Amino acid sequence: MFDYMTAQEAAEKWEVSLRWVQRLCKENRIDGAMNINRVWLIPKNAKKPSDARKRKRKKSSNSTSTPLSLDKL
């Protein structure tokens, strides 16, 4: 019937805190989220945004590096 979920429902679905979802909404990181009377409404098909604090690591092409020897330290 409704195409939206509350911030609390999104937090439970994405297994994160309510405060984090509210912050994502305020920072416009969730497409289609809207604030009506201090209640955030999020589309049910919205995907959980990636955590901006984490960076994706690139695999180095030099995988044959030599390990350090403790006696050289």
C-alpha atoms as an extended CHARMM CRD file, in Angstrom:
* protein
*
        73  EXT
         1         1  MET       CA              0.0000000000        0.0000000000        0.0000000000  PROA      1               0.0000000000
         2         2  PHE       CA              2.6480000000        2.5390000000        1.0700000000  PROA      2               0.0000000000
         3         3  ASP       CA              5.8000000000        2.9150000000       -0.9990000000  PROA      3               0.0000000000
         4         4  TYR       CA              7.7490000000        4.4660000000        1.8860000000  PROA      4               0.0000000000
         5         5  MET       CA              9.2600000000        3.3000000000        5.1570000000  PROA      5               0.0000000000
         6         6  THR       CA             10.2410000000        5.3180000000        8.1950000000  PROA      6               0.0000000000
         7         7  ALA       CA             13.8300000000        5.9150000000        9.2480000000  PROA      7               0.0000000000
         8         8  GLN       CA             13.3170000000        3.3990000000       12.0620000000  PROA      8               0.0000000000
         9         9  GLU       CA             12.1850000000        0.7190000000        9.5950000000  PROA      9               0.0000000000
        10        10  ALA       CA             15.1550000000        1.4800000000        7.3240000000  PROA      10              0.0000000000
        11        11  ALA       CA             17.5320000000        1.2210000000       10.2910000000  PROA      11              0.0000000000
        12        12  GLU       CA             16.1660000000       -2.2190000000       11.1420000000  PROA      12              0.0000000000
        13        13  LYS       CA             16.2680000000       -3.3550000000        7.5120000000  PROA      13              0.0000000000
        14        14  TRP       CA             19.8560000000       -2.1740000000        6.9930000000  PROA      14              0.0000000000
        15        15  GLU       CA             20.9860000000       -3.1880000000       10.5070000000  PROA      15              0.0000000000
        16        16  VAL       CA             22.2780000000        0.2660000000       11.4380000000  PROA      16              0.0000000000
        17        17  SER       CA             21.2790000000        2.8670000000       14.0090000000  PROA      17              0.0000000000
        18        18  LEU       CA             18.3110000000        5.1690000000       13.6130000000  PROA      18              0.0000000000
        19        19  ARG       CA             20.5900000000        8.1790000000       14.0440000000  PROA      19              0.0000000000
        20        20  TRP       CA             22.7920000000        7.0490000000       11.1570000000  PROA      20              0.0000000000
        21        21  VAL       CA             19.7780000000        6.7460000000        8.8300000000  PROA      21              0.0000000000
        22        22  GLN       CA             18.5630000000       10.2030000000        9.8870000000  PROA      22              0.0000000000
        23        23  ARG       CA             22.0030000000       11.6110000000        9.1710000000  PROA      23              0.0000000000
        24        24  LEU       CA             22.0860000000        9.9800000000        5.7240000000  PROA      24              0.0000000000
        25        25  CYS       CA             18.7000000000       11.5240000000        4.9550000000  PROA      25              0.0000000000
        26        26  LYS       CA             19.8040000000       14.9680000000        6.1150000000  PROA      26              0.0000000000
        27        27  GLU       CA             22.9490000000       14.7310000000        3.9490000000  PROA      27              0.0000000000
        28        28  ASN       CA             20.7860000000       13.7960000000        0.8950000000  PROA      28              0.0000000000
        29        29  ARG       CA             22.5620000000       10.4540000000        0.5160000000  PROA      29              0.0000000000
        30        30  ILE       CA             19.3160000000        8.4730000000        0.1620000000  PROA      30              0.0000000000
        31        31  ASP       CA             17.5110000000        9.1210000000       -3.1120000000  PROA      31              0.0000000000
        32        32  GLY       CA             13.8560000000       10.0030000000       -2.7130000000  PROA      32              0.0000000000
        33        33  ALA       CA             13.9300000000       10.5100000000        1.0650000000  PROA      33              0.0000000000
        34        34  MET       CA             11.6990000000       13.2880000000        2.3160000000  PROA      34              0.0000000000
        35        35  ASN       CA             11.0660000000       14.9080000000        5.6650000000  PROA      35              0.0000000000
        36        36  ILE       CA              7.4230000000       15.4770000000        6.5870000000  PROA      36              0.0000000000
        37        37  ASN       CA              6.6690000000       16.9120000000       10.0270000000  PROA      37              0.0000000000
        38        38  ARG       CA             10.0800000000       15.8090000000       11.3580000000  PROA      38              0.0000000000
        39        39  VAL       CA              9.5560000000       12.2310000000       10.1250000000  PROA      39              0.0000000000
        40        40  TRP       CA             11.8680000000       10.9010000000        7.4290000000  PROA      40              0.0000000000
        41        41  LEU       CA             10.1340000000        8.8470000000        4.7410000000  PROA      41              0.0000000000
        42        42  ILE       CA             12.3860000000        6.6550000000        2.6300000000  PROA      42              0.0000000000
        43        43  PRO       CA             11.3540000000        4.7460000000       -0.5060000000  PROA      43              0.0000000000
        44        44  LYS       CA             11.0420000000        1.0300000000        0.2700000000  PROA      44              0.0000000000
        45        45  ASN       CA             13.2510000000        0.1670000000       -2.6910000000  PROA      45              0.0000000000
        46        46  ALA       CA             16.0600000000        2.5200000000       -1.5630000000  PROA      46              0.0000000000
        47        47  LYS       CA             19.4540000000        0.9030000000       -1.2230000000  PROA      47              0.0000000000
        48        48  LYS       CA             21.6770000000        1.3370000000        1.7910000000  PROA      48              0.0000000000
        49        49  PRO       CA             24.3560000000        3.9370000000        0.9550000000  PROA      49              0.0000000000
        50        50  SER       CA             27.9520000000        2.8740000000        1.3350000000  PROA      50              0.0000000000
        51        51  ASP       CA             29.8500000000        4.0350000000        4.3770000000  PROA      51              0.0000000000
        52        52  ALA       CA             31.9100000000        7.0590000000        3.2990000000  PROA      52              0.0000000000
        53        53  ARG       CA             34.4300000000        6.3850000000        6.0750000000  PROA      53              0.0000000000
        54        54  LYS       CA             35.5840000000        3.1870000000        4.3870000000  PROA      54              0.0000000000
        55        55  ARG       CA             37.7090000000        3.1910000000        1.2650000000  PROA      55              0.0000000000
        56        56  LYS       CA             37.8950000000        0.4760000000       -1.3020000000  PROA      56              0.0000000000
        57        57  ARG       CA             41.3810000000       -0.9520000000       -1.4830000000  PROA      57              0.0000000000
        58        58  LYS       CA             43.0480000000       -1.5290000000       -4.7880000000  PROA      58              0.0000000000
        59        59  LYS       CA             44.9500000000       -4.7430000000       -5.1640000000  PROA      59              0.0000000000
        60        60  SER       CA             48.5800000000       -4.0360000000       -5.8350000000  PROA      60              0.0000000000
        61        61  SER       CA             50.0420000000       -5.5200000000       -8.9710000000  PROA      61              0.0000000000
        62        62  ASN       CA             53.2600000000       -6.3160000000       -7.1050000000  PROA      62              0.0000000000
        63        63  SER       CA             52.0830000000       -9.3130000000       -5.1180000000  PROA      63              0.0000000000
        64        64  THR       CA             55.5610000000      -10.8400000000       -4.9490000000  PROA      64              0.0000000000
        65        65  SER       CA             56.9400000000       -8.4370000000       -2.3670000000  PROA      65              0.0000000000
        66        66  THR       CA             59.5650000000       -9.7910000000       -0.0380000000  PROA      66              0.0000000000
        67        67  PRO       CA             58.6910000000       -9.9100000000        3.6610000000  PROA      67              0.0000000000
        68        68  LEU       CA             60.7920000000       -7.9560000000        6.1090000000  PROA      68              0.0000000000
        69        69  SER       CA             63.3100000000       -9.8030000000        8.1440000000  PROA      69              0.0000000000
        70        70  LEU       CA             63.2520000000       -9.1170000000       11.8780000000  PROA      70              0.0000000000
        71        71  ASP       CA             67.0400000000       -9.1580000000       12.1770000000  PROA      71              0.0000000000
        72        72  LYS       CA             67.2760000000       -6.1250000000        9.8440000000  PROA      72              0.0000000000
        73        73  LEU       CA             65.1190000000       -4.0130000000       12.1370000000  PROA      73              0.0000000000
